[in-house]
């Protein structure tokens, strides 16, 4: 019996061989980082190993692996966002006393991979919102400059940007759900 592996063990090994590269590519696509993708893929297969008996009875073992990867990726993204928020120093937040959240939002906005979604997002915005987006994020104008240009009070303009960011976030989530689920 030495040197031979059992049938369930051979089936599990084949499942791992069949799905390893697929899970790795999916993780890399979602995370955009090879090291993070390898870590995530390793976690998926460690989980599969721990739940081997359950996986053997599962009607869709490949689906189980992909769902596990999706869950781990979302967890990793939440942790990265939380860490990014913690990394934003109090000095950055205190730089504009009239809007203590502005620096945090600007810091988060700088980390968005805009080219990835820019065209799809902008195509879903109306003309006024596209103009607001362009003035702030493409032309890099200050809130004061934009308020003067549009003959608006700065507090009213800031509220428009809060709504615009919320709408953009929802559009990005829709696009991500359509393309990556």
C-alpha positions as CSV (number, residue, x, y, z in Angstrom):
1,X,0.0,0.0,0.0
2,X,3.1,2.2,0.4
3,X,3.3,4.8,-2.4
4,X,-0.3,4.5,-3.4
5,X,-2.9,7.2,-2.7
6,X,-6.5,6.5,-1.9
7,X,-9.2,7.3,-4.4
8,X,-10.6,10.3,-2.5
9,X,-7.1,11.6,-2.0
10,X,-6.4,11.3,-5.8
11,X,-9.7,13.1,-6.6
12,X,-8.8,15.9,-4.2
13,X,-5.3,16.2,-5.8
14,X,-6.9,16.3,-9.3
15,X,-9.3,19.0,-8.2
16,X,-6.4,21.1,-6.8
17,X,-4.4,20.7,-10.0
18,X,-7.4,21.5,-12.2
19,X,-8.4,24.7,-10.3
20,X,-5.1,26.1,-9.0
21,X,-4.2,28.2,-12.0
22,X,-7.8,29.3,-12.5
23,X,-8.1,30.5,-8.9
24,X,-4.7,32.2,-9.1
25,X,-5.7,34.1,-12.3
26,X,-9.0,35.2,-10.9
27,X,-7.4,36.3,-7.6
28,X,-4.7,38.3,-9.6
29,X,-7.4,39.9,-11.7
30,X,-9.4,41.0,-8.7
31,X,-6.5,42.1,-6.5
32,X,-4.1,43.4,-9.2
33,X,-1.2,42.1,-7.2
34,X,0.6,38.9,-7.8
35,X,1.9,38.3,-4.2
36,X,-1.6,39.0,-2.8
37,X,-3.1,36.7,-5.4
38,X,-0.7,33.9,-4.5
39,X,-1.5,34.4,-0.8
40,X,-5.3,34.3,-1.5
41,X,-5.0,31.2,-3.7
42,X,-3.0,29.5,-1.0
43,X,-5.7,30.3,1.6
44,X,-8.4,28.9,-0.7
45,X,-6.6,25.6,-1.0
46,X,-5.8,25.4,2.7
47,X,-9.5,25.9,3.3
48,X,-10.3,23.2,0.8
49,X,-7.8,20.9,2.5
50,X,-9.4,21.5,5.9
51,X,-12.9,20.9,4.4
52,X,-11.8,18.1,2.2
53,X,-14.6,15.7,3.3
54,X,-17.3,18.3,2.8
55,X,-15.8,19.2,-0.6
56,X,-15.9,15.6,-1.7
57,X,-19.7,15.6,-1.2
58,X,-20.2,19.1,-2.7
59,X,-22.3,19.2,-5.9
60,X,-20.0,21.9,-7.4
61,X,-16.5,21.7,-5.9
62,X,-15.1,24.3,-8.5
63,X,-17.9,26.7,-7.5
64,X,-17.0,26.2,-3.9
65,X,-13.3,27.1,-4.6
66,X,-14.3,30.2,-6.6
67,X,-16.8,31.3,-3.9
68,X,-14.1,30.8,-1.3
69,X,-11.7,32.9,-3.4
70,X,-14.3,35.7,-3.8
71,X,-15.0,35.8,-0.1
72,X,-11.3,35.9,0.8
73,X,-10.7,38.7,-1.8
74,X,-13.5,40.8,-0.4
75,X,-12.1,40.3,3.1
76,X,-8.6,41.3,2.0
77,X,-10.0,44.4,0.2
78,X,-12.0,45.4,3.3
79,X,-8.8,45.0,5.5
80,X,-6.8,47.0,2.9
81,X,-9.4,49.8,3.0
82,X,-9.5,49.8,6.8
83,X,-5.7,50.0,6.9
84,X,-5.6,52.8,4.3
85,X,-8.0,54.8,6.5
86,X,-5.9,54.2,9.6
87,X,-2.8,55.2,7.6
88,X,-4.3,58.6,6.9
89,X,-2.7,60.7,9.5
90,X,-4.5,63.1,11.8
91,X,-2.4,66.0,10.4
92,X,-3.8,65.3,6.9
93,X,-7.3,65.4,8.4
94,X,-6.7,68.6,10.3
95,X,-5.2,70.5,7.3
96,X,-8.7,72.0,6.3
97,X,-10.6,72.9,9.4
98,X,-13.7,73.9,7.5
99,X,-14.1,70.3,6.1
100,X,-12.3,67.7,8.3
101,X,-13.3,64.9,6.0
102,X,-12.0,66.5,2.8
103,X,-8.5,65.3,3.2
104,X,-9.6,61.7,3.9
105,X,-11.8,61.7,0.8
106,X,-9.0,63.2,-1.3
107,X,-6.6,60.6,0.0
108,X,-9.0,57.8,-0.9
109,X,-9.7,59.4,-4.3
110,X,-6.0,59.4,-5.1
111,X,-5.9,55.7,-4.6
112,X,-8.7,54.9,-7.0
113,X,-7.5,53.3,-10.2
114,X,-9.6,55.7,-12.2
115,X,-8.5,54.7,-15.8
116,X,-9.9,51.2,-15.1
117,X,-13.5,52.4,-14.7
118,X,-13.4,56.0,-15.9
119,X,-15.1,55.6,-19.2
120,X,-17.8,53.2,-18.0
121,X,-18.5,55.4,-14.9
122,X,-18.6,58.7,-16.8
123,X,-20.9,57.3,-19.4
124,X,-23.5,56.6,-16.7
125,X,-23.4,60.2,-15.3
126,X,-25.5,63.1,-16.6
127,X,-23.8,66.1,-18.2
128,X,-23.7,68.2,-15.0
129,X,-22.1,65.4,-13.0
130,X,-19.6,64.7,-15.7
131,X,-18.6,68.4,-15.6
132,X,-18.3,68.3,-11.8
133,X,-16.1,65.3,-12.1
134,X,-13.9,66.8,-14.8
135,X,-13.4,70.1,-13.0
136,X,-12.3,68.5,-9.7
137,X,-10.6,65.3,-10.8
138,X,-9.3,65.9,-14.3
139,X,-8.7,69.6,-14.2
140,X,-7.6,69.5,-10.5
141,X,-9.4,72.7,-9.6
142,X,-10.0,73.6,-5.9
143,X,-13.4,73.7,-4.4
144,X,-13.2,77.5,-4.2
145,X,-12.4,77.8,-7.9
146,X,-15.2,75.5,-8.9
147,X,-17.7,77.3,-6.6
148,X,-16.7,80.6,-8.2
149,X,-17.0,79.2,-11.7
150,X,-20.4,77.7,-11.1
151,X,-21.6,80.6,-8.9
152,X,-22.4,78.3,-6.0
153,X,-21.6,78.5,-2.3
154,X,-18.8,76.2,-1.3
155,X,-20.9,74.2,1.2
156,X,-23.5,73.5,-1.5
157,X,-20.8,72.5,-3.9
158,X,-19.3,70.1,-1.3
159,X,-22.7,68.5,-0.9
160,X,-22.8,67.9,-4.6
161,X,-19.4,66.2,-4.5
162,X,-20.6,64.0,-1.6
163,X,-23.5,62.9,-3.7
164,X,-21.3,62.5,-6.8
165,X,-18.8,60.3,-4.9
166,X,-21.7,58.2,-3.6
167,X,-23.2,57.8,-7.1
168,X,-19.8,56.9,-8.5
169,X,-19.2,54.4,-5.7
170,X,-22.6,52.7,-6.6
171,X,-21.8,52.7,-10.3
172,X,-18.4,51.1,-9.6
173,X,-20.0,48.5,-7.4
174,X,-22.5,47.7,-10.2
175,X,-19.7,47.4,-12.8
176,X,-17.6,45.2,-10.5
177,X,-20.6,43.0,-9.8
178,X,-21.4,42.7,-13.5
179,X,-17.8,41.9,-14.5
180,X,-16.4,39.9,-11.7
181,X,-19.2,37.9,-10.1
